[in-house]
Amino acid sequence: MTSVQLTLNINGVLFPNQRVKLSEFEAKVYKLIPVGKENAVSVAHLAQMLNVSTRLIVSTINKLRRKSYDIGSGRDVGCYRFKDPQEYLEYMNRVAKENREREKVYQAMKRTPMAQKVTIVTNNPKENKHEEISN
């Protein structure tokens, strides 16, 4: 399926037109997601309603987000469509904070003893050809 995504340019910020063509399944999932955080439904509930795996629902929600559909979620809340800018901002702030924390973990893991061993082996393949990486 081919679709064209139009954009709206306001003060140099591009906003995609939300009328991006969805697959039949994406449209079903989107229609089942309620508006408002207080009405949120779990991924498990959506999966049960559509008789599919929770993994497929999560994947589909991520596809919808990449197509610029406003969908929020939280571990203790479930999935929902934003009812107002406040819900959107709360969600985006939480996601930004989680991403900063993931980046800290990622950077720290690059300094672990195992990372050092991998770096040595990778940078000196001839010297360490038969050396086994061990603790």
C-alpha positions as CSV (number, residue, x, y, z in Angstrom):
1,M,0.0,0.0,0.0
2,T,1.4,3.4,-1.0
3,S,0.5,6.6,0.9
4,V,1.7,10.1,0.7
5,Q,2.2,12.0,3.9
6,L,1.5,15.7,3.7
7,T,3.0,18.2,6.1
8,L,2.0,21.5,7.7
9,N,4.8,24.0,8.3
10,I,4.2,26.4,11.2
11,N,7.1,28.6,12.1
12,G,9.6,26.1,10.7
13,V,8.2,23.1,12.5
14,L,6.8,20.4,10.3
15,F,3.6,18.6,11.4
16,P,2.6,15.6,9.4
17,N,-1.0,15.3,8.2
18,Q,-2.6,12.6,10.4
19,R,-4.5,11.3,7.5
20,V,-1.8,8.7,6.8
21,K,-3.3,5.5,5.4
22,L,-3.6,2.8,8.0
23,S,-3.7,-1.0,7.4
24,E,-7.0,-2.6,8.3
25,F,-5.5,-4.0,11.5
26,E,-3.9,-0.6,12.5
27,A,-7.3,1.1,12.1
28,K,-9.0,-1.6,14.3
29,V,-6.4,-1.1,17.0
30,Y,-6.6,2.7,16.8
31,K,-10.4,2.7,17.1
32,L,-10.3,0.5,20.2
33,I,-7.9,2.9,22.1
34,P,-10.1,5.2,24.2
35,V,-9.6,8.9,24.6
36,G,-8.3,10.1,27.9
37,K,-5.8,8.6,30.4
38,E,-8.7,7.9,32.8
39,N,-10.2,5.5,30.2
40,A,-7.0,3.7,29.3
41,V,-7.0,0.0,28.4
42,S,-4.3,-2.5,28.8
43,V,-2.4,-4.0,25.9
44,A,-3.6,-7.4,27.2
45,H,-7.2,-6.3,26.9
46,L,-6.7,-5.0,23.3
47,A,-5.0,-8.3,22.4
48,Q,-7.8,-10.3,23.9
49,M,-10.4,-8.3,22.1
50,L,-8.7,-8.9,18.7
51,N,-7.5,-12.4,19.5
52,V,-3.9,-11.6,18.9
53,S,-0.7,-11.5,20.9
54,T,0.3,-8.6,23.2
55,R,3.5,-8.3,21.2
56,L,1.5,-7.6,18.0
57,I,-0.5,-4.9,19.8
58,V,2.6,-3.2,21.1
59,S,4.2,-3.4,17.7
60,T,1.1,-1.9,16.1
61,I,0.9,0.9,18.6
62,N,4.5,1.8,17.9
63,K,3.7,1.8,14.1
64,L,0.8,4.1,14.8
65,R,3.0,6.5,16.8
66,R,5.5,6.5,13.9
67,K,2.7,7.5,11.7
68,S,2.1,10.5,14.0
69,Y,-1.0,9.2,15.8
70,D,-1.4,10.6,19.4
71,I,-1.3,7.5,21.6
72,G,0.0,7.6,25.2
73,S,0.6,4.7,27.5
74,G,2.0,3.8,30.9
75,R,2.9,0.6,32.8
76,D,0.2,1.2,35.4
77,V,-2.2,3.0,33.2
78,G,-2.6,1.3,29.8
79,C,-3.1,2.8,26.3
80,Y,-5.1,5.9,25.5
81,R,-5.4,8.7,23.0
82,F,-4.5,12.2,24.4
83,K,-7.6,14.2,25.3
84,D,-5.7,17.4,25.8
85,P,-2.2,19.0,25.7
86,Q,-1.6,18.3,29.4
87,E,-1.8,14.5,28.8
88,Y,0.5,14.8,25.8
89,L,3.0,16.9,27.8
90,E,2.9,14.5,30.7
91,Y,3.6,11.5,28.4
92,M,6.3,13.2,26.5
93,N,8.1,14.4,29.7
94,R,8.0,10.8,31.1
95,V,9.3,9.3,27.8
96,A,12.1,11.9,27.7
97,K,13.1,11.1,31.3
98,E,13.1,7.3,30.6
99,N,15.3,7.9,27.5
100,R,17.8,9.9,29.5
101,E,18.0,7.1,32.1
102,R,18.4,4.5,29.3
103,E,21.2,6.6,27.8
104,K,23.0,6.7,31.2
105,V,22.8,2.9,31.5
106,Y,24.0,2.5,28.0
107,Q,27.0,4.8,28.5
108,A,27.9,3.1,31.8
109,M,27.7,-0.4,30.2
110,K,30.4,0.8,27.7
111,R,32.8,1.2,30.7
112,T,32.3,-2.3,32.3
113,P,35.1,-4.9,32.6
114,M,33.4,-6.9,29.8
115,A,33.4,-3.8,27.5
116,Q,37.1,-3.4,28.2
117,K,37.8,-7.0,27.3
118,V,35.7,-6.8,24.1
119,T,37.6,-3.6,23.2
120,I,41.0,-5.2,23.7
121,V,40.0,-8.3,21.6
122,T,38.4,-6.2,18.9
123,N,41.4,-3.8,18.6
124,N,44.1,-6.5,18.7
125,P,42.7,-9.4,16.8
126,K,46.1,-10.9,15.9
127,E,47.4,-10.8,19.5
128,N,44.2,-12.2,21.0
129,K,43.2,-14.6,18.2
130,H,43.0,-17.6,20.6
131,E,42.3,-15.7,23.8
132,E,39.0,-16.6,25.3
133,I,36.9,-13.8,26.8
134,S,36.3,-14.7,30.4
135,N,35.7,-13.1,33.8
